[in-house]
């Protein structure tokens, strides 16, 4: 992780992915799966990642809420969104925010990268592009 990321993390306590992200690691992920199939795969994968606790799932909206405790005792709330962008294409976005004041020193960025790495590994054969 870059020094810039840590410095930005001193004041920022949230991070999110999107189509317009400058960092390629923070871009929305696309998979060649229907929304329902993508939901099943993403949900089952997230439940198996150690250290993350699934708090809430709403399949109709396509959101999964996770909680992650840092080594410093802080808690981050993470929302994973599974969206349909076509009959056989889905998008996954992640938003992570730390509870409390001050920044996160880049921990939300690391959480997102870790979750995407797990999802990309599991869904590699369905990887698509926008």
C-alpha positions in Angstrom: 0.0 0.0 0.0 1.3 3.4 -0.9 2.2 6.2 1.6 -0.3 8.4 -0.1 -3.1 5.9 0.9 -2.0 6.0 4.5 -1.8 9.8 4.5 -5.3 10.2 3.0 -6.4 7.6 5.6 -5.4 10.0 8.4 -8.5 12.1 7.7 -10.8 9.9 5.7 -12.6 7.1 7.4 -14.5 5.6 4.4 -13.7 4.1 1.0 -15.8 2.9 -1.8 -15.6 1.4 -5.3 -17.1 2.6 -8.5 -16.8 2.9 -12.3 -14.9 6.2 -12.1 -12.3 5.2 -9.5 -8.8 6.4 -10.4 -7.2 3.4 -8.7 -7.8 0.2 -10.9 -8.1 -1.9 -7.7 -11.1 0.2 -6.7 -13.1 -0.2 -9.9 -16.5 -2.0 -9.9 -16.1 -5.7 -10.7 -18.3 -7.2 -13.4 -19.2 -10.9 -13.7 -20.9 -12.8 -16.5 -23.6 -14.2 -14.2 -27.3 -13.5 -13.6 -27.9 -11.4 -10.5 -29.4 -14.4 -8.6 -26.4 -16.6 -9.4 -24.0 -13.8 -8.6 -25.8 -13.2 -5.3 -25.4 -16.9 -4.3 -21.7 -17.0 -5.2 -20.9 -13.6 -3.5 -23.0 -14.4 -0.4 -21.4 -17.9 0.1 -17.9 -16.5 -0.5 -18.3 -13.7 2.0 -19.6 -16.0 4.7 -16.4 -18.1 4.4 -13.9 -15.3 4.8 -12.4 -15.3 8.3 -12.6 -12.1 10.4 -15.7 -10.8 8.6 -19.1 -11.1 10.2 -22.2 -11.0 8.0 -24.8 -8.9 9.8 -27.6 -8.5 7.3 -28.5 -9.7 3.8 -31.3 -8.3 1.6 -31.4 -10.3 -1.7 -34.2 -8.3 -3.2 -32.1 -5.1 -2.9 -28.8 -6.9 -3.5 -27.0 -5.8 -0.4 -24.9 -7.6 2.2 -23.7 -5.8 5.3 -20.5 -7.0 7.0 -18.6 -6.0 10.1 -14.9 -6.2 10.5 -12.9 -5.5 13.7 -9.4 -4.0 13.2 -6.4 -5.0 15.3 -6.7 -1.6 17.1 -10.3 -2.5 18.3 -12.1 -0.2 15.8 -15.0 -1.5 13.8 -15.7 -1.1 10.1 -19.1 -1.5 8.5 -18.9 -2.8 5.0 -21.7 -2.9 2.4 -21.4 -5.2 -0.6 -23.8 -4.5 -3.4 -24.7 -7.0 -6.2 -26.4 -5.3 -9.1 -27.8 -6.5 -12.3 -26.5 -4.7 -15.4 -28.0 -7.2 -18.0 -29.7 -10.6 -18.2 -26.4 -12.4 -17.7 -24.2 -9.7 -16.3 -23.8 -8.5 -12.7 -21.7 -5.8 -11.0 -20.3 -5.8 -7.5 -19.4 -2.7 -5.5 -18.1 -2.4 -2.0 -18.4 0.5 0.5 -16.5 0.5 3.8 -16.7 3.0 6.6 -15.0 3.0 10.0 -17.0 3.8 13.2 -15.7 6.7 15.3 -13.8 9.8 14.6 -10.5 10.4 12.8 -9.2 8.4 9.9 -8.7 4.7 9.3 -5.0 4.8 8.1 -6.1 3.0 4.9 -7.8 0.0 6.6 -11.0 0.4 4.7 -9.0 0.4 1.4 -7.3 -2.8 2.6 -10.6 -4.4 3.5 -12.0 -3.7 0.1 -8.9 -5.1 -1.7 -9.1 -8.2 0.5 -12.8 -8.8 -0.3 -12.3 -8.2 -4.0 -9.3 -10.6 -4.0 -11.5 -13.3 -2.5 -14.4 -12.7 -4.9 -12.1 -12.5 -7.9 -10.5 -15.8 -7.0 -13.8 -17.5 -6.5 -15.5 -16.0 -9.6 -12.5 -15.9 -11.9 -14.1 -17.9 -14.6 -17.1 -15.4 -14.8 -14.9 -12.3 -14.8 -16.2 -9.7 -17.3 -15.4 -6.2 -18.2 -17.4 -3.1 -18.7 
